Amino acid sequence: MARLISAEELAELVPCPPERVRQLVELGLLQPDENGLHESSNVHVARLMAAFEESGISLEDVARGVHEGDLAFPLGLFMPEPVGTPETYAGLAAKLDSSPEFLQRLLSELGLSPADDGRVRTEDAEMLSLILTRLDLADEEDLSRFARLYGGTLQRLVTAGLQFFDRTVRERIDELDHLTNEQKDQVTYQKGAGFSEMTQTLVPWLQRRHRERVVLEYLVDRTESWLEEREIAPRPTRQPPAIAFLDLTGYTALAEERGDLAAAELAAGLAGVVQHAAQTHGGRPVKWLGDGVMFHFKDAGGAIRGGLDLVEQTERAMSVPARIGINAGAVIVQEGDYFGQTVNIAARIADYARPHEVVVSEEARRVANDSDVAFELVGDIPLKGVSKPVRLHRAVRR
């Protein structure tokens, strides 16, 4: 059941002057009950109206749409219960032996905007306190990196999720000719509430499941290091990992011919094609590059077999030529991404490859040891940004 609050409490939660609440009531954008009380979700409506004005949208025009039944904002269906801002950054900083400026900077790096009046939400204060106390050995730069890592990742996830809902749910509801506009809005908000509830459960569950795998891998690596450092047992010999770059060679031409929207849909379709092909061979997409994908594979053999499958499946599914460059060797792992010369050379090999080709370095060919794949020598090729020529081979199915 919705919580009822006074106009003064609503203004405090937004936060905004009480006169602002009265203005929104007069416009009919906020509708209190007969006792002058508001549902707590009206806090989100007031914030939405401020966002409209910042974007140059007239509230009188919005009010007209609400009165005529064309616009409705039942934000209580999928927005969280609003919380207060009883504390200031100055007071919180004193408790945490920090500075108000750094706490505001940290919140910004998490992707959130600090309030102009120097006050901090209760939930934000609790999380900032948790970060600083749990990571008490980290300096300010470390904490900023942590905030950017989680803030940027979650911001992209939430934005992409909303875009997914808009494309796969809201647009399809708009195509239902047997519904009135008001009915379409009602169905959209109902579906939106269900989507919001589902994702609030999905994200923590998925984080737990991924943590299981990553923690086990981390403990295996740390234990191997411990055994090696104490000369109890040498670290097992493993093949070096491999990095692969897939590039859609017709992407730029498609964008020019059909427009940016078609190119964006092509890139989105690519994600569905490559995920399974990579996982089958011990690889995973690391990041999407608009017109391509960067992959990490456990070994070069899996990368080369996966590369051949990726080229074939991508072209079959999307009718756009693909090419892949692969290199094997040591990499630096940082914040879920991979860096180093191995990565740079793999990217340059992909640039050199022609459409339909899987081109690999000498190091990748040497350690692949795969009887199902044959290699055709390309030669010692100078690559952009690489000091010495790199011996390349074209991989083909035997």
N, C-alpha and C positions, 0 to 999 in steps of 0.2 A: 504493500500500500504506500502511495506517495506521501512524503512528509510535507506538512503544511508549515509555512513560515510567514512572518510578517514582511511588509514592504521594506522595513528598516533592515531586517535580517537578510533579505534578498540583496539589497544594495551593498551590504557588508561583504557578502560572499562573492559578488561579481568581480571586483569591487567597483562601485561607481557612486556618484552623489545620489541621495534620495530623490532629487528633482528629476534625475534621469529615469527612475522607475515610474514616477508619475507621468512623465512624457510618453513612455511606452504604453502605459495603461490607457491614456487618452487616445492614442492612435489605435488602440485595440490589439496591439501586438502582445501585450501581457493581459491576461484575463483572470483577475482575482475572484474568489468566491464572494458570497453575500456578506461575509465578515471581513472582507478586505485581505484575506490570506491567500498566499500563492503556493502552488506546488513547487517543491524545491528544484524540479527540472527547469523551471522558468529562469533560473540562473544561467543555464546554457543558452536559452533563447535570448536573454539580454546580451550575452557575449556575442551571439551570432549577429544581432542587430548592429553591434559595434563593428564587427567584421564587414558587414554590408556597407556601412558608412565609409570605412577605410578604403573600400574598393570603389567608392563613388556611386553606390546604389542608393537611391532616395528611399528613406523609410516610408514616406507617403505612398510611393509606388508599391512597396512591399505590403503596406497596410491595405491598399486597395485590392491586391491579390488575395490577401487573407479574407477580407470581407466578402469577396465574390466567390470564395470557396476554391480558388485555383491554387492557393499556397497554404501549406500547413507544416508545422514544425514540431511534431511530437517527439522531442529529443529525449524524453524520459524513457523511451523504449530501448535505447541503446547507448546512452551516455551515462557515465558513472555518477553516483551521488556526490554533489558538490561539497567540498570541504572548505573550512575557513582559513583565514590568514592572520592568526593572532600573534605571530612572532615576526620580528624584523631580522634582516640579515645581520645587522650589527649585534643584536642579542644572541643570535645563533653562533656567530663568529666568536664571540667572547666565550661561549661554552666549549667550543671546539678548538680554541687556541689557534684560530685562523684569522683571515681578514674578510670583511664583507665583499670586497672586490673579487677575491678569489672564489668565494662561494657562488657569486653571481656568474662569474666566468665558467665555473664548473657546470652550472645549470644550463648555460648557453651551449656548452660543448656536448651536453646530453641531448641537445636539440630543442630545449624549452626556453621560453622568453621570460626573464625575470620581470616582475612588476615594476612600474616606474616609481611607485611610492615607497620602495624599500622594504615592503612586507613580503613574507614568504609563506606559501601554502603549508599547512600542517604536514601533508604527505610528502611534499618536497623537502621540508626540513628533516623529516624522519629518514629519508633516503640519503640526503647529503651527510647526515650524522653517521649513518651506517657505513657509507663509503669511506669516510675519513677515519672511523674507528677500526674497521676491518682491514683497511690498507694503511695502517699507521706507519709502516716502514717505507712507504712510497713517498717520494717528494712531489712537489706540485706539478712538475712536468709529467711524471709518471701518472698521476691522477688525471691530468688532462688527457693523456693518451687513452687511458681506460674509459673516460667519459666519451671521447670521440668514437672509440671502437663500438661500445654498446649503443650509444645514442644514434650514431649514423646508421648502424645495422637495423635497429628497430624502427627508425624513422622511414627508411626505405621499405621495410617489410609492411608497415601499416599503410603507407601510401600505395604500394603495389597491390595490397589486398583490397583497398577501396576501389582502385581502378579495375581490378578483376571483378568485383561485385557489380560495378557500373556496367561493364561490358557484357557479362554473362547473365545477369539477373535483371537489372533495371531496364536495359535496352530491350530485352525480350518481353518484359511486361508492357512496355510502351507499344509493342507491336500487336497486342491483344485487342482487336477491334471491337470485341463484344463488351468491353469494359468502358465505363465513363472515365474521364480524367480523375475524378475524385476517387473512384474505385481503384484505379491504377496507383494513385498515391498511397492509398491504404494498404494495398498488397505490397508495394515497394517498402514501406516502413515496417510492415510485419516481417518480410523477408530479411530486411536490414537488421532487425532486432535479433532474429535467429542467427544470422551470420556473425553479428557481434558476439553473441553468447558462445557460439562455436569456437571462434578464434581466441576468445579469452581462455578457453580450456585447452585449445590446440597448442598454443605457444609454450606454456609451461610443460605440458606433456612431451612435446618434441624436444625441448631443451633437456629434460631429464633423460630421454632415450639417447640423444647424441652424447650427453655427458658420460653415460655408461661406457660407450665405446672409446671416447677420447681419453677418459681417465685410465682405462686399462692400458691403452697404448702408451700413455705417459709413464705409468708405473713400470711397464716392461722396459722402456728406454732408460729410466732412472736406475732400475735394478741392474741392467747390463753395464751401465757406467760404473756403478758401485762395485760390481764384481771385477771389472777390468782395473779400476783404480787400486784395488787391494790385491791385485794379482792372484785372485782366486780362480778366475776363468776369463779367457779372452772373449771379446765381443764377437758374436757370430758373424761370419762373412756373409754379406748380402749384396745382391746386385744394386747398383745405384738407382735412385728413382729417375723417372723420365718426365719431361715437360713437353706438352704438345700444344700447338696453336692451330686451330681450325679457322679458315677464312672463307667467307662467301665472296667469290670473285665478281659476282654480278650485282652486289649490293648497291654500290654507288650508282650504277647505271639504272637500276630499278628505282632508286629514290628520285633520280632526275626524271625518269619516264612516267612513273605512277604517283609520285608524291611521297612525302614523309610518312603519312599514315600507313601506306602499303609497306614501306620499308620497315616501320616499327612492328607491324603485324608479322612480317617475315622473320624478324629477329625473335619475336615471342614464340613463333612456331618452331624455330630452331631449338629452343630450350627443351621442348617436348621430345624432339627427335634424338638429341644427343645424350640425354641423361641415361637411358637404358643401355645404349651402345657402349658408353664409357664404363659403367658399373660392371657390365658383363666381363670386362677385361681388367678389372682391378683399378679403374680410374675414376676420377670425379671431376666435374667442372669446378674450377676455382673462381673464375669471374667471367662475366659476359662483357663483350667488347663492342656491342652494337652490331658490327658485321662479322662477328666471330666469337670464339670461345677459347679460353686458356684452360688446359687440363693438367692434372697431376696424376701420374700413374706410378704404381709400386715398382715397376721394372720396365725396361725398354721393350721386351717381348710383348707384354700386354699393351704397351702404347702403340706398337706397330700394328698388331692385329686389330686393336681398337680403331686405329687410324684408318685402316682399309675399310672396316665396317662403317665408320663414320662418314667417309666420303661417299660410299655407295648408298647408305640409307638417307643421308641428307639430300643427295641429288634425286633419289627416287621419290622422297616425300615432298620436296619443295621445288623441284625443277630448276634449281639454281646450282651452277658449278661450284664445287668446293675444293679446297687444297689444304694440305696439312704439312707442318714442319715439326720434326721431333728431334730432341737432343736428350742425352742422358748424362748424369753427373751430380755432384753435390749441389745442394740448394740451401738457402737461408730461409727459415720459416719464421714469419713474424706476423702476428695478428691475423692468422688465417690466410695469409698470402705468401707467395714464394718469390724470392729475389736471388740475384747473382748472375754470374756469367752464363751458367747453363740455361737460365731463363731467357737472357738476352739473345743468345745464339739461336735458341729454338724459334723465337719470334722472327729473327732475320731469315732463317731457313724457310719459314712459312711465306715471308715476303717474296723469296726467290722462287718458290715452287710455282708450277703452272697449274691451271685448272685441271682437276681430276687426279692430281698427283699426291702421293705421300712421299716426302723427301726426308731422309734421316741423316744424321751425322755419322761419322766413322765410329765414334764412341758408342752410339746407340746400336749400330749394326754389329759391332764387335761383341757386345754383351747380350744381344737378343737371343741367340742360340735357338732359333725357331725353324724347324724343318718345313713348316707350311709356307714360309715366306722366302722369296728370292730377292736378290739385290742387284741392281744395275748401276755400275759406277757412273756417276755424273762427272766427277773431277774435283780438283782443288779450286774452290770458288771463293773469290773475295766477296765478303759480305759487309754491308754498311755498318760502321761502328765497331768492327772486329779487326784487330791489328794484323792478324795473319789469315791467309786463305784457309777455308775449312773444307775438308774432304767430305763430299756428299754422295749419297746413294739414293736411288729411286727404289722404293719397296713395292713389290708386286706379289700377287698370290702365285705360289709355285704350281 
